[in-house]
């Protein structure tokens, strides 16, 4: 599946399904956010609907009418279900539309395919409505679901899907894709690949919109500065950092990225992902704090991420982190 970056094991699994002709009614593609799960689902849909694919080929032809329509986003039998930008959860009305459409015969292709990303962001009513379709799937219908947090789903939903686990693309794969497909200058592509932490979606967005990388750098600089902030300054910052659960998650993920580098620097390692001043500061703070203190806070960040996934209060979670954030020794210098 040439349109997919990485995910080689998942690609092989889905290709085997298509070639065997024994396609499941529902697939649950799991893995971290922005790592290409929806792209993988679209490419699988293209493979299933391709009109000119060789019988033993794991690749869609890319040139037939079906492939072109899926690429353009208006194939009548392939429907991506997009969560409205102003909604935190997938409205039950959209799920009911899918259920209704799933009971209709395919218009032009062999399958009716529905792509539902981020299904952990479903209301309980939506999940229950979808469950009925999973339990009694109509013929010639394939549901392609993606999820970053399968533990947040109803076990009955998970049990009725074929699980397709994925792993984030490597920095090398992301760098190569940015250069070859998005005409990114090689040095910048390497930098974005390192900063992306496997999130190729973020890397592509940042390559196309430089303000995204600038916003990330600004947010990271603010988090880095909190290590030397007073307790009152830290608590004051918590409100802005945890305006809602999504904001708190983004903070923790960005913090984890940098504190991983800080722990590596404390151990004397050189394989840091940060660049520029952020990397230099990770090296300085790592040496100043030492491995033990750095590792303790990294573990606290991991625990905070798990707590947020379990719907912990975002403000209290960030406040607790900021109070646990180790202070720098008096002798610390940024030079």
ABEGO torsion letter per residue (X at the ends): XAABBEGAAAAAAAAAAAAAGBBBABBBBBEBBGAGAAAAAAAAAAAAABAABBAABABBAGABAAAAAAAAGABAABBBBBBBAABABBBAAAAAAAAAAAABBBAABABBBBBBBGAABBBAAAAAAAAAAAABBBBGBBBBBBBABAAABBAAAAAABBBBBBBBBBAAAAAAAAAAAAGBBAAAAAAAAAAAGGBAAAAAAAAABAAAAAAAAAAAAAAAAAAABBAAAAAAAAAAABABAAAAAAAAAAAAAAAAAAAAAAAGBABBABBEAAAAAAAAAAAAAEAAAAAAAAAAAAAAAAAAAAGBBAAAAAAAAAAABBBBBAABBAX
